[in-house]
Amino acid sequence: MKKNNIYLIGLSGTGKSTVGKELAKITNLSFFEMDDEITKIEGYSISEIFKIKGEEHFRNIESNVLFEISKSKDYIISTGGGVPIKKYNRELMNNSGLIVKLDCNPNVIFNRIKSNQKTIRPLLGNSITLKKIKTMYFDRKSIYSFADHTIDTSERIPSEIANSIVEFWTKWMKNI
């Protein structure tokens, strides 16, 4: 299978959606937002899915959506922050594309999330604290370590991050 997709992984607030849209413009690849697809399939928001059907159901739907999109090619895929938790998901991504971890200082993540209250993040709860973000950041650090490339988004603008990904991707494609 040719590795034609670019997967963006990282915690909520690292810029996956924003950078993904910018990256799609630069590369002319299609942009795919996993959380949007899940809400379309389920007919509920992510927080409602967690509340009504539970996290396990959500993670299974997430894996199914990832499986389907991984069969496609030439996509920029913004994953949910928990997608890499399952080994199966990591293998799907690894077999079908470049995996870019968007990393960010937890303080910056906290400020970004606080300024964007319209997006509900179920695992952080209604009362998002810096402590919760730091805990999740350190808990997932080793899970995200399988990425092919990591970019710190803390102090960079989306277009700069996207251009950096394109530069890495171009080199990477020559070596696969």
C-alpha positions in Angstrom: 0.0 0.0 0.0 1.4 3.4 -0.9 1.6 5.9 1.9 -0.2 8.8 0.4 -2.0 10.3 3.4 -0.8 12.7 6.0 -2.1 12.1 9.5 -2.1 14.9 12.1 -2.0 13.6 15.6 -1.8 15.4 19.0 -3.8 16.7 21.8 -6.8 19.0 21.4 -5.6 22.5 21.0 -2.4 21.7 19.2 -3.8 23.0 15.8 -4.6 19.8 13.9 -7.8 21.1 12.2 -6.4 24.6 11.5 -3.1 23.3 10.2 -4.8 20.5 8.3 -6.9 23.0 6.4 -3.9 25.1 5.6 -1.9 22.0 4.5 -4.7 21.0 2.2 -4.6 24.4 0.5 -0.9 24.1 -0.1 -0.8 20.5 -1.3 -4.2 20.3 -3.1 -4.9 17.2 -1.1 -8.4 16.7 0.4 -8.9 17.6 4.1 -10.7 15.0 6.3 -11.8 15.9 9.9 -12.4 12.6 11.8 -14.5 14.2 14.5 -16.8 15.8 11.9 -17.3 12.4 10.2 -18.1 10.7 13.5 -20.7 13.3 14.4 -22.2 12.9 10.9 -22.4 9.1 11.2 -23.7 9.1 14.8 -26.0 12.1 14.6 -24.7 13.4 17.9 -21.9 15.7 19.0 -18.7 14.1 20.4 -19.7 15.0 23.9 -23.2 13.5 23.4 -21.7 10.3 22.1 -19.5 10.0 25.2 -22.5 10.7 27.4 -25.1 8.5 25.7 -23.0 5.6 24.3 -19.8 5.8 26.2 -16.1 6.2 25.4 -15.7 2.6 24.3 -18.4 3.0 21.6 -16.8 6.3 20.5 -13.3 4.7 20.2 -14.8 1.8 18.1 -16.5 4.3 15.7 -13.2 6.2 15.6 -11.3 3.1 14.6 -13.9 2.3 11.9 -13.7 5.8 10.4 -9.9 5.6 10.5 -10.0 2.2 8.7 -12.2 3.6 5.9 -10.2 6.8 5.3 -6.9 4.8 5.5 -8.0 2.9 2.4 -8.2 6.2 0.5 -5.2 8.2 -0.7 -4.1 11.8 -0.9 -5.9 13.0 2.2 -4.8 15.3 5.1 -6.5 13.6 8.1 -7.0 15.5 11.3 -7.4 12.8 13.9 -9.0 13.0 17.3 -6.5 13.3 20.2 -7.2 9.8 21.4 -7.0 8.0 18.0 -3.3 6.8 18.6 -4.3 5.2 21.9 -5.2 1.9 20.1 -2.3 0.0 18.6 -4.6 -1.0 15.7 -5.0 2.7 14.8 -1.3 3.4 15.0 -0.7 0.5 12.6 -3.4 1.7 10.2 -1.8 5.2 10.0 1.7 3.9 9.8 0.8 1.6 6.9 -1.0 4.3 4.9 0.7 7.6 5.4 3.0 10.1 7.1 2.2 10.7 10.7 2.9 14.2 12.0 2.6 14.9 15.7 1.6 18.5 16.5 3.1 19.2 19.8 2.4 22.3 22.0 3.2 23.6 25.4 0.4 22.7 27.8 0.1 26.3 28.8 -0.5 27.3 25.2 -3.0 24.5 24.8 -4.9 25.6 27.9 -5.1 29.2 26.5 -6.2 28.0 23.1 -8.9 25.7 24.5 -10.2 28.4 27.0 -10.5 30.9 24.1 -12.5 28.3 22.0 -15.2 27.3 24.4 -17.6 26.2 21.6 -15.6 23.0 21.1 -16.4 20.5 23.9 -13.6 18.1 24.8 -15.2 15.2 26.8 -12.1 13.8 28.4 -11.2 17.2 29.8 -14.7 17.8 31.2 -16.7 21.0 31.6 -14.1 22.5 33.9 -10.9 22.5 31.8 -7.8 23.1 34.0 -4.1 23.4 33.2 -3.5 20.4 35.5 -5.8 18.2 33.4 -4.1 19.2 30.2 -0.6 18.6 31.7 -1.7 15.2 32.9 -3.1 14.2 29.5 0.0 15.7 27.8 2.4 13.6 29.8 0.1 10.5 29.7 0.0 10.5 25.9 3.6 11.5 25.3 4.8 8.0 24.8 1.7 7.0 22.8 2.4 9.8 20.3 6.1 8.9 20.0 5.5 6.6 16.9 5.0 9.8 14.7 7.4 10.2 11.8 7.8 13.9 12.5 7.0 16.3 15.3 6.4 20.0 15.1 6.0 22.3 18.0 3.0 24.6 17.3 3.3 26.7 20.4 4.7 29.9 18.8 4.2 29.3 15.1 1.4 30.3 12.7 -0.6 27.7 10.8 0.9 28.5 7.3 4.5 28.2 8.7 3.6 24.9 10.3 2.0 23.6 7.1 5.0 24.7 5.0 7.3 22.9 7.4 5.2 19.7 7.0 5.3 20.0 3.2 9.1 20.3 3.3 9.4 17.2 5.5 6.8 15.3 3.5 8.6 16.0 0.2 11.8 14.4 1.6 9.9 11.6 3.2 8.1 10.6 0.0 11.4 10.2 -1.8 12.5 7.6 0.8 9.4 5.3 1.1 
